């Protein structure tokens, strides 16, 4: 059965690639059928048609050859071929009695038109062909107008139109299924590429937040240790201890972040929660230990743990990156203020400094503000960052917070955002 199906598929491919050759073979077969049929007389009793009872005339032979020859081009020019075969059939019905079966060529041409055009055209052309040929056969019939031979013309042309329309509908249905499958495959591939790009962006953003923060603190403390190493060794040791603590924290967060890239079934992947506002005191202490005075204020109306996981992480990362920018670009004498205020359905995070710098890289090449803006935009919030009047820099993010019922549902998800 498999070999038969393969042979049929190969035959179909060959006929599509060589239309003239396949249609020429079909035209030859139709010509042989018409010639053989022209020698058969009408059915007589139970013995069927009587072959040899009649002989086609020269004009009938010429018409059969012309009609069969036109079928060679049936798929290249369906409508002209139908006109040609229909005309030869009409001439044969009018001049030959009994007529040769030239109508076979018209039936095949009408089927081709129906299979390669739309349904309205099929039924208009089919009805016109049936009506004209049947009327000519009835008018020029040697016997009664309702003879079986006349009604057969009506039946065969009608069946040709219906069969061609059915084939066209089936081809259109198969084509639609294939197109839908290809579109679905393209959509899946595009969705996969989009998700990969989003994951890469999230990973890059989180690695930047972790590395930039801790390396900035390490750089500051290492500079302090180098400066006071000879004169105040105790202070140098304290600075080196802070360096060691910042390095340990950086390695821990990097290990947790990279661990998330493992396969979902890897039991060694970390499962601890992502940092959030509940860890904010420890974050502020690291900056204070690095020599940046930081004041913190909150309205106290909402505990940080009740924030949705994504909002909680974004708020933490925004404060971390903003303070890192203050420490790196605002100058040694700068002071910072951090506030987290819950206002209705939003939470406002504000980081201010009074430094002399801009609070962002002088060459505009950093990714800190860009990463913060991406985080805020992903949550549907807004971010404003720019110099303050009178000096310093101001960073404010307004993040939407869902209803308390939605927050409680989200609090148990355990989803870690990269």
N, C-alpha and C positions, 0 to 999 in steps of 0.2 A: 504493500500500500504506500510505503514511503517512497519507493522508487517511482511508482506511478505518479504520485504528486509532484516529485521532482521533475519528471519528464513533462508533465503538463505545464509547470511553471516555466521551464526552459522554452517550451513551444510558445507560450504567451509572450515571453520576452523577445523571442525571435520575430514573431509576427508584428509586435509593436515597432521593432527596429527596421523591419523590411515590409512596409505597408503595401508597396506596389507589387512585390512578389506574392505576398499572401493573398491580396485581393485579386491578382491575376489568376492564381490557382482556383480561387473561389468562382471567378467569372467563367473559367473553363468548365468547372463542374456544373454551373448553372446552365451553360450553353448545351452541354451534353444532355442534361435533364430536359431542357425545353425541346431539343431535337427528338429525343426518344418519345416525349409526350406528344409531339405533333404527329406521330405515326399511330397513336392509339385512338380508337374510336370511342364513342360514348359507352358507358357500362351497359352490358346486355345480360339481364337475368342475374343468376348467381355466379356466373363464370368471370365477372369483372370486365375490364375494358378489353376490347378486341384489337390487338396490335396488328398492323398491316392493313387495317380496313380503310385507311386514307393515307394520302401522301401530301406533305406540305408543298406549297407553291414556291416559286423563286422569290417572290416578294416576301413571303413569310420567313424564308431562310435568311434573306438580307436583314429583315427587321430583328430576327433573333440574334444575329451576329452583332448588329449595332447595339442592341440593348445589353448583351453580355459584355461587349467591349467597353461600354460606358461604366460598368460596374468596377472596372480596374481602378477608377478614380473616385470611388464612392466615399472614402474617408477624407480625401483631399478636397473634394467639392461636393458635399452631400446634396445640396439643393439643385444645382445644375444637373447632376446625375439623375435625380428624381424626375426633373422636367423631361430629360431625354428619354428615360425608360417609360415614363407615363405617356409621352407622345407616340413612341413606337407601339405601345400597347393599344392606344386609341386608334391608330391607323390600322393595326391588325384586326381589331374588333369591327371596324367599319368595312374593310375590303375583303376579308377572308371569311368564308363560311364552310365548315366550322373553323373558327380561328385557332391558330397555334397558341400554346400556353406562354406567350410573351409576358403575360402578367406576372410570372414568377420573378422576373427581373425588377418589376415595379414594387413587388412585395418586399424584396430585399433592400431596394433603395429607400423605401419608406421606413423600414426598420432602422436603417442607418441614420436617416434624418432625425427620427425620434430619439435615438441613442446619443446624438451629439448636439441637440438643441434643448431649449427649455420646454416645459410642459404646455404653456399656451400655444407656442408655435407648433408643437407636435399635434395637438388636437385640431388646430385650424387647418394645417396642411393635410393631416390625415382625413379629416371629414371632407375636405374639398376633393381629395383624390378618390375616396370611396364614392362620393356622390357622382363625380364626373364619369369615372370608368363604369360604374354600375348603370348609370343612365344611358351611356353609349351602347353598352352591351344589350340593354333592354330594347333600345330603339332599333338597332341594326340586327337583332336576333332573327334567325330564320324561323324559329319556332315561336311559342308563346313568350310574352315578356317576363313571366314569372318562372321561367325555366330554371332548373337546378344550376346550370352553368353560370347564369347571371347572378344568382344569389351567392354562389361560391366566391365571386370576385369581391362582393361586399364583405363577406366573412373574412377572407384572407387579408385584405387590406386593413380591416379593423383590428385583426389579431396582430398584424405587423406593427401598427402604431402602439398598441398596448404593450407588446413585448419590448419594443425599443424604449418606451417610457419607463418600464420596470427596470431595465438594465441601467438606464441613465440614473434613476433614483438610487439603485444599489451602489453604483460607482460613487455618486455624490455622498452617500452615507459612509462608505468606507473611507473616502478622502477626508470627510469631516472627523472621523474617529482618529485617523492618523495625524491630522493636523492638531487635534486636541491633545493627543499623546505627546507630540513633539513640543507643543506649547507648554504642557505641564513639565516636560523634562527641562526645557529652557528655564522655566520659572524656578524649578528646584535648584538648578545650577546657579542661577542668579541669587536665590535666597541663601544658598550655601556660601557663595562668595561674599555676600553682604555680611553674613554672620561672622565669617572669618575676619573680614576687615574690622568689624566692630570689636571682636575679641582682641585683635592685635592692638587696636587703639586703646582699649581698656587696660590691657597689660602694660603698654608703654606709659600710659598716664599714671598707673599705680606705681610702677617702678621708678618713674621720675619723682613722684611724691616722696617715696621712701628714701631713695638715694640722695636726692637734693637736700632733704631735711637733715639727714644724719651726717652726710659729708660736710655740710656747712657747719654743723656743730663741732665735728672733729677738727675742721680747719681752724675754727676760732680757738678751741681749747689747746690745739697743738701750738698755735701762735703764742698763746699766753704762757704755756709751759716753756717754750723756747726763750721767751723774753725774761722770765723770772727765774730761770734754771740756776743761775749762778748766785744771785742775791737772795732769793727767797725759795729755797728748795722745797719747803713744806707746801707752798702754794703751787709750785710746779707739780708736785706729786698729786695734789688735789685735781689739777687740770688734767693730768694724765689719767687719773681715775675716771674723770668724766669722759675722756676720749675712749677709754676701754668700755665704759657703759654704753656710749653712743654706738660704738662699733658692734657690741653685742646685740643691741636693739636692732641695728641695721641688718645684721646677719639673720636675726630671728624673723624679721618681717620679710626679708628676701626669701628665706627658706619657705615661709608660709605661702608667699605669692607664687613662687616657682612650683611649689608642691601642688598647687591647683591645676597646673598644666598636665598632671598625670592622668592616666585613664581613670574613668569613674569607678572601676572595680579595684583600684589599687588601695589596699588597706593602710598603706603607709602615708597616704595623703593627709595633710592636716585638716582637722575638723573644728579647730577653735574658732570662736566668732571673730568677725572683722572688728577693727578698732572703731570706736564710736565716742560720743560725748561722755560716756561714763568713764573713759580713760583720759579725759581732757586735763585733769589735774596733773597727771604724770607728764603729759606733753608740755604743759606750761612750765613745769619744774625743769625740764631739760633746757628750755630757753633761758630760764632764770639762772641756771647753773652756768650757762654759756655767757652770762654777763648782760643779758637783755632784760631790763625790768618790764614785767608784764602784769597789768591789772586786769582782773576778770570780773564781769558783772552779768547777772542773769535775773530775769523777773521772777523766777522760781515758781511760775504757775504750772509748769509741766515738767515732769521728770524726764531726763534725756532717754531713759530706757523705753519710754512709751512712744518715741518717734519711730516711724517705719525704718526698716533696716537700711534701705537705700538713702533715705534722707539723713539718717544718723551718720552713715559713713561719709556722705558728701560734706556734711557740716564739719566733721572732724578733719577731712582732707583739706577743706578750704581754709580752716584756721591754721593748719600745719603749714600749708604752702604760703599763706599770707605772712605768717611770722617768719618763715624762712627768708622771704624776700626782704622783710624789715631788717633781719640780722645781716643779710648780705649786702644790701644796697642803701640802707637808711643812715649809716654812719655809726660810729662807736658810741656817741652820747644819746642815741635815740631811745625813746621809751615807747611802749606799745600798750594799747587798750583793746580788750576783747570783750564783746558782749553777745549774748545769745538770748533773744527775746521772742517769746511765743505771742503772736498777735493773731487772734482768731484762727483761721485755717492756714496760716503761714508761720514760718519761723524765720527770724531775721538774724543773720550772722554778720557782725561788723567788726573789722579790725582797723584800728587807727594807729598812726605813729606820728611823732613830731620831729622826725629826723630831717637831715639836710638833703638826703638823696631822694630818688623818685619812687623807691619801693619796687622797681622793676629793672631789668637789665638795660644798661645805657644804649646798647646797640639794637635792642628790640628783638634779639635772637633767642630769648628764653622761651620755654614751653610752660612755665608756671601759670601765667594768666590764661593762656589758651586751654590748659587742662582744666582749670577751675570753670572757665566758661562752658566747656563741653559737659562737665558734670552737672552744672546748673541747668543748662539747656535740655539735657536728657530727662530731667525731672520736671520740666515745664516751668522753671523759675527764671529769675532775672539776676544779672550780676552787673554791678557798676564798680569801676576801679579807676582812680585818677588822683592827681595831686590835690591836697587840701588848701583852702585859702589861708595864707599865712605860713605855709610850710608843712611838710609832712605828706603822708599818703593815706588814702582811705579806700578800703575794700569792703563792699557790702553785697551780700547775697540774700535774696528772698526766695525761700523754698516753700512750695505748697505742701501742706500736710493733710492727709486724709482724715476722715472722721474718726472719733475714738474707737468705733466698732471695727472699722477697717484697720486701724492701728493694731488692735488686739489680735486680729486675724493674721496680720503680717508679722507680729512679734514672735510667733512660733515657727516661722518658715525656715529659719536657719540658713538663709541664702547668703552666700558671701559674694559681694561685688568685688571684682578685680579692680 
